[in-house]
Amino acid sequence: MDETRQKIIDATMELIKEKGYVATTTKDIASRSHVNECTIFRKFDGKKDIVLSGMEQEKWRANVSQAVFQNVKWELQPDLEMFMRNYLQRVTQDFVSLSVGLRAPQIYEETKPYIMKIPEAFLKALISYFEQMHQRGKIESCDFESLAMTIFSATFGFTFLKASFGDELTGVKQEEYIRNSISLFLTGIQHA
């Protein structure tokens, strides 16, 4: 990738993170990337093409795949904490802001598959983990997808709220949240 294309992609993604897709103009992109606006159209077909090129780059996606959840000990508390921690390390506040900025109807159908890969990887890995824990006799049979959705919802909710409000809404720190959430979850499923 040539340096000018990369500067344009980086500027576009940063602007979308700050202002959203609709409010980001090619004039803004040219100014931020220090290129002439016509250079943008020599390098890309338009704003949508820039965004889709950016979404293909790992730096503009959260690096979440099932592989990042493979370091299990087959003990619920540390394993579920690891799932949450690994997600929260990769799905940063910047990524949440970018994904919110990409929810404009003009681009969402094209960006949705990239964004959906993250929860899909998390849920598949967690469902598989619960199934294997059941096979090992460590948990009872139940609706493993609902269990996974509960953990995912708590994890995503924390990320989204921190991205939206920082510490204004709550001063609960990430590690404290992980420990307490998993502890409460385990208390709930052990008494179900």
C-alpha positions in Angstrom: 0.0 0.0 0.0 1.4 3.4 -0.9 1.9 6.0 1.8 -0.7 8.4 0.4 -3.4 5.8 0.3 -2.6 4.8 3.9 -2.7 8.5 5.0 -6.1 8.9 3.4 -7.5 5.7 5.0 -6.1 6.6 8.5 -7.5 10.1 8.3 -10.9 8.8 7.1 -11.2 6.2 9.9 -10.1 8.8 12.5 -12.7 11.3 11.3 -15.5 8.6 11.3 -14.5 7.7 14.8 -14.9 11.4 15.8 -17.8 12.6 13.7 -19.5 9.6 12.1 -19.7 8.5 8.5 -22.3 11.0 7.3 -20.6 14.0 8.8 -17.2 13.1 7.4 -16.6 14.8 4.0 -13.9 14.2 1.4 -12.9 17.8 2.1 -12.3 16.9 5.8 -10.4 13.8 4.7 -8.2 15.8 2.4 -7.5 18.3 5.1 -6.7 15.7 7.8 -4.5 13.6 5.4 -2.7 16.7 4.0 -3.6 15.8 0.4 -5.6 17.6 -2.3 -9.2 16.5 -2.5 -8.7 15.3 -6.1 -5.9 13.0 -4.9 -8.6 11.1 -2.9 -10.5 10.5 -6.0 -7.4 9.4 -7.9 -6.7 6.8 -5.2 -10.2 5.7 -4.3 -13.7 5.6 -5.8 -15.1 7.6 -3.0 -15.6 7.7 0.8 -17.2 4.3 0.9 -14.2 2.7 -0.9 -11.8 4.3 1.6 -13.8 2.9 4.5 -14.0 -0.6 3.1 -10.3 -0.5 2.4 -9.7 0.5 6.0 -12.0 -2.3 7.3 -9.8 -4.8 5.6 -6.8 -3.6 7.6 -6.2 -5.3 11.0 -5.3 -1.9 12.6 -8.9 -0.7 12.0 -10.6 -3.9 13.2 -10.5 -5.4 16.6 -8.3 -8.5 16.4 -10.8 -10.9 17.8 -11.0 -14.5 16.6 -11.7 -17.8 18.3 -8.0 -18.3 18.7 -7.6 -15.5 21.3 -9.8 -17.5 23.6 -7.9 -20.8 23.5 -5.8 -20.4 26.6 -8.2 -22.1 29.0 -7.5 -23.9 32.3 -10.9 -25.7 32.4 -11.9 -23.8 35.6 -14.9 -21.5 35.2 -13.7 -18.4 37.1 -10.3 -17.9 35.5 -11.5 -19.0 32.1 -14.5 -16.7 31.9 -12.3 -13.8 33.3 -9.9 -14.6 30.4 -12.7 -14.4 27.9 -13.8 -11.0 29.1 -10.3 -9.7 29.5 -9.2 -10.7 26.0 -12.3 -9.2 24.5 -11.8 -5.9 26.5 -8.1 -5.7 25.5 -9.0 -5.9 21.8 -12.3 -4.1 21.6 -11.1 -0.7 22.6 -13.1 2.5 23.2 -11.6 3.7 19.9 -13.0 0.6 18.0 -16.4 1.1 19.6 -16.5 4.8 18.5 -15.5 3.7 15.0 -18.1 1.0 14.8 -20.8 3.4 16.0 -19.6 5.9 13.4 -20.0 3.2 10.7 -23.7 2.5 11.5 -24.9 5.0 9.0 -27.5 3.5 6.6 -25.3 4.6 3.6 -22.5 2.1 4.6 -23.8 -0.2 7.3 -24.7 -3.2 5.1 -21.1 -3.2 3.8 -19.4 -2.7 7.2 -21.7 -5.0 9.2 -19.9 -8.2 8.2 -16.6 -6.9 9.4 -18.1 -5.7 12.7 -20.2 -8.9 13.3 -17.0 -11.0 13.1 -16.1 -9.9 16.6 -19.2 -11.0 18.5 -19.5 -14.1 16.4 -16.0 -15.2 17.3 -16.6 -14.4 21.0 -19.9 -16.3 21.1 -18.7 -19.3 19.1 -15.6 -19.7 21.3 -17.7 -19.3 24.5 -20.4 -21.7 23.4 -17.8 -24.3 22.5 -16.1 -23.8 25.9 -19.4 -24.3 27.7 -20.1 -27.5 25.7 -16.7 -28.8 26.5 -17.1 -28.0 30.2 -20.3 -30.0 30.1 -18.6 -32.9 28.4 -15.9 -32.8 31.1 -18.7 -32.9 33.8 -17.9 -29.5 35.1 -21.3 -27.8 34.4 -24.8 -29.1 33.9 -26.4 -29.2 30.5 -28.3 -26.0 29.7 -28.8 -23.4 27.0 -25.1 -22.7 26.3 -25.9 -20.0 23.8 -27.9 -18.0 26.4 -25.0 -18.4 28.9 -22.6 -17.1 26.2 -25.0 -14.2 25.4 -25.1 -13.2 29.0 -21.3 -13.0 29.3 -21.1 -11.3 25.9 -23.8 -8.7 26.9 -22.0 -7.9 30.1 -18.7 -7.5 28.3 -20.0 -5.5 25.4 -22.1 -3.3 27.7 -19.0 -2.4 29.8 -17.0 -1.6 26.6 -19.9 0.5 25.1 -20.6 2.4 28.3 -16.9 3.2 28.9 -16.5 4.3 25.3 -19.6 6.5 25.6 -19.1 8.0 29.0 -15.6 7.2 30.2 -15.5 7.2 34.0 -18.5 9.7 34.3 -21.1 6.9 34.6 -19.1 4.7 37.0 -15.7 4.5 38.5 -15.6 0.7 38.4 -12.3 -0.3 36.9 -12.0 -3.0 34.3 -10.4 -5.7 36.4 -12.8 -5.2 39.2 -15.7 -5.4 36.8 -14.4 -8.6 35.3 -13.9 -10.3 38.6 -17.2 -9.2 40.1 -19.3 -9.9 36.9 -17.9 -13.4 36.6 -18.4 -14.1 40.3 -22.0 -13.0 40.1 -22.6 -15.0 37.0 -21.2 -18.2 38.5 -23.2 -17.7 41.7 -26.3 -17.5 39.5 -25.6 -20.6 37.4 -24.6 -22.6 40.4 -27.9 -21.9 42.1 -30.0 -22.4 39.0 
